[in-house]
Amino acid sequence: MYVCSCFGVTEQQVKDHAAAGACTPRQIASASKAGTDCGGCVRTIQAMLGRGACPRRELLDRKQAPATAAAASAEGVPEALPEAA
């Protein structure tokens, strides 16, 4: 069944892009153009993606946390300031 009639994007194509890591309607649009013309399919795409966890977002969070701490210590910035007495 078509999700986006403007660009002929099917439900299966949206599912395939989601399985490949697209977590948001914007990422689906980047991969397939769905939702970039009239916008009528954006809510359907949102419903298909659900509100579950995004594997890419979780990976980014894991990569950024250690990198932020390493950058702070490299600059000589303490990770936490001691409380004033």
Beta strands, then each sheet from edge to edge (+ up, - down):
strand 1: 2-4
strand 2: 9-10
sheet 1: 1+ 2-
end
